[in-house]
Amino acid sequence: MKKFSAILTASLFLTLLSGCGTNSDTVQNNNETISETDIKVSSEVTFTDSAGRTVTVSDPQKTAVFTASFADIWQLAGGTVSFATEDVFDNENITLPEDTVNIGLLDSPSAELLIDGEADFVILSSTAHGGTELAETLEQAGITCALFEAENFADYLTVLKICTNITGRQDLYEKNGEAVQEKINKIISEQQNKPQKTVLYLRAFSTGIKAKGVDSMTGKMLADMNCANIADAVPSLLEELSIEEIIEQDPDFIFITIMGSDEEKARKSYEDTLASNPAWSGLSAMQNGRCIFLPKQYFHNKPNAEWDKAYEMLAEILND
């Protein structure tokens, strides 16, 4: 797991509102009614991003986001998305402002649209190809960039904390971060008291299928839930699937997630690679109905503020 820490070193200015006593005025922000005391009128926030870069952000007015996950986090933090990559527009679970500018595909975005549109803060993926190079180009044009990774819930909390410090919405960190963490901690704690289950976690895509370990999003969640992934115990499975080895290990559960947009082809990859082998049906997981396709919304896409629902879903499956 790749961790990074937010270091908030610069001052967060509190603007005194006119008048004495209690101020009952409210304003609208991202379709929520909030009190003026929740708003940070002027601020400067310094933090360390996933790439180890020191970044200072001061009151961004036009924010660009790369990937649907970061668009979701920025909006959960009370921010407004002005520019987004095409995958964000294609995600049915995310609603963007009508005037949001589409800057193109994730692997070939338009730097010109960001520069010409006067973007002043860009959130990029530190793991996406070309992210670092694009950040350098944009920073030469005077645009502040941050490179983030949010592969697991701990990463999500860190990114959300940075974003809510930028927007001044501590209340949204408490709602979409701390409250979710409390629910997850309860689920994990209860699962630790139950017998450990052995599992095999697979990721299917249109051209094949791969075993994944604890360094993946769902693999980390399974480890949290007191599961022993045979792919972690037998690292050779991460390189090449061996039905013989899987049969020898005979996991209690097999979990599969679908990667990519073509779900039909991904399922066919699983059928052709594994399920078509007569020995596969002899596995305990197959005989007991414990080969589970996990919903993409929670186990491939980052669930963010609904991460507790993903853990709850795993608990229900493991304890059924």
C-alpha positions, 0 to 999 in steps of 0.5 A: 500500500502506498501511503502519503501524508498530508502536511498542513503547514500554511495558515488557514485564515478565518475571516471575521463576519460582520456583526456580533452574536450569532449569525444565522445567515446561510448560503448555498454551496453544491446544493447544500445549505451551509452556515457562513461559519463553514466557509473559508473565505481566504486560505492557503494550504500546503501539503505533500502529494502522492509523488512526494511533491510539496504543493501549495494551493490558494483558493482555487476557482477553476479545478480540473479533475482526472478520473471519476474517483477524484471528481467524486472526492473533490465534490464530496469535499465541497469543491466544484469541478470546472474541467474533467476527463471523459471518463468522469462524464461517462460515469453514471454515478457522478453528476457534474455542473452543466458548464464542466469542460470535457478535456478529453481522454484520460491518457490524452487530455488537452493541456490547451483547454486547461491553459486557455480555460484558466484552470488554477488547480488540477488533480491528477492520478499519480499512477496514470501514464503521463500524469507527472509529465502533464503536471510539469507542463501545466505548472510551467504555465502557472497552474498548480497541480497535485498528484494523488493515489487513492487505492484503498480507504486509508488513501481516500481519507488522506486525499479527502482530508487535503481536499476539505482543508482546501475547501474549508469544509471540515464538516464534510471530512467528518461526514464523508470520512470519519463517519465512514471510518467508524462504520468500517472499523466496527465491521472489521473488528467484528470480523476479526472474532470469526474464523479466518477464511481462505480466498482467491481474488481474481480480476477478469478483463476482456483479454484474460484473468489475473490473480490479485493480492493485498496490494490491490483495492479489494485484496486489501479489503479482504485482508482487513476482513480476516481472509487469507488470500492464497495469491499472497501465500503463493506469489507465483499465482500473481504471475501466472494462474495455475489450476493445479496450485489453486486446486491444491490450496482449495480456497473457501471463497473465490471472488472475481471483479470485472475490469474494463467496459466490456463485461461480457468479454471479461466473463468469457475470459473467466469461462474460457480460462478457468470455468471450462476446466472440469477440475475447476468445478471440483473446488470447494468454493464452486461446490458450495456456491462461493464463487462470487462476482463482486459488483463493479461499483464497490469493488473495481470503482472506488466507492469513496464515501460508500466504502463502508457498504463494500465492507458490509457486503463482504461481511454478509458474503463471508458470514452467510 
